[in-house]
C-alpha cells in the first residue's frame, strides 16, 4: 500500500511540475502575442494562473476623453473577445495540452477571461 501511495505521489508531482514548465512557456507566448496585438486604440495586458488554468486578458481602450464612444468601443471589444477569441484560444490550448501531454491541463482545461476598461 505504501508503494502504491508513493508512486501516486511521484506521478502527481511530475504532472504538476510538467504543467508548471508548460505554463511558464505559455505565459511568455501570451505576453508576446498581447504585445503584438496592442494597437493605437487599445492595449492588451495578460496574466496566466497555472493552478486554476485561467488566462486573463485585459483590454484597455485608450481614449482622449471619456465619452459615449469609449463605452461603445469597450463593449464591442468585450463582445469580440468573449465570442470569437476566447473559444478559438481555448480550442488551441486544449490541442496544445494534448500534444505536449499536459495531464493537468487536460483535467483542468485552460479558460480565457476577458476584461475591458476605458
N, C-alpha and C positions, 0 to 999 in steps of 0.2 A: 504494500500500500504506500509506503514511504517513497519507493522508487517511482511509482506512477505519479504521485504528487510532485516529486522533484522534476520529472520530465515535463509535466504540465506547466510548472512554473518557468522552466527554461524556455519552452516553446512560447509562452505568453510574453516573457521578457524579450525574446528575439523578435516576435511580431511587433511589439510596441517600439523597440529600437529601430527596426527597419522602417516602420511608419514615420518615426521622427526624422530619420535621414531623408526620406522622400518628401516629407512636409517642408523641410528646410530648402530642398531643391525647388519645390513648388512655390514657396514664398518668394524666392529670388526671381522665378519666372513671372509670377503675378506682379511683382514690383516693376519688372522690366516692361511688361505689357501695359500696365496702368500708366507708366511714364510715357510710353509711346503714344497712347491714345488721349493723353491730356492735350486739349486744344485751347484756342484762344477764349472760347466762350465757357469752357468748363475745365475743371481739374479733377483728376481721379486720385483717390488715396485708397490703399488696401491694407488689410491685415488678415492673417491666417491663424486660426486657433487649431493646433494639431490635435488636441484632445477631443474637442466637440466636432471637429471636421467642418467648421463653419468659416467660409471666406467672406469677409465683409468688404464691400466696395462702396466707398462714399463718393458721390458725385457732388462737387462744389460748383454751383453755377456762378460765374463771375458776371456781375452787373455793376454798372457805374452808379446806379441809384436803384433803390427798391421801388419797383412799380408792378403793375398787374402783369406785365410781360415776363418778369422774373419768375413769378409763381407759375405761369403757363409753361415756360421753359423747363422749370423743375418738374412739373407734372408730366410733361411729355417724356423727359429723360427717364424719370422713375418708371413710367409705363414701359418704355422700350427696354430698360434694364431688366425689369421683372418678367416681362412676357417673352422677350426674344433672347437676350443674352444669357439670363440665368439658366434656362433649360438647355441651351447649347453648351454652355460651360460645364454644367453638371453631367451631361452625357459624356463629354470629353474626359472629365475627371474620372468617371466610372470606368471608361475604357482604359485609361492610363493605369488605374488601380489594378485592373485585371492583368494588363500587360506586364506591370512591374511586380506583380504578385504581392500587393499590399493588402494583406488579410484584414488588418484593422480598418482600412478604408472601405473594404468590401462589406464589413459588418456595420460600420458607422459611416455611411456614404457622405461625401462632401456635399454641402449645401451652400448656396450663394445667398447672401443677404445684401440688399442694396439700400442705401440711404441717400437722400438728396437734400442739399442745403443751399440756400442762396442768401 
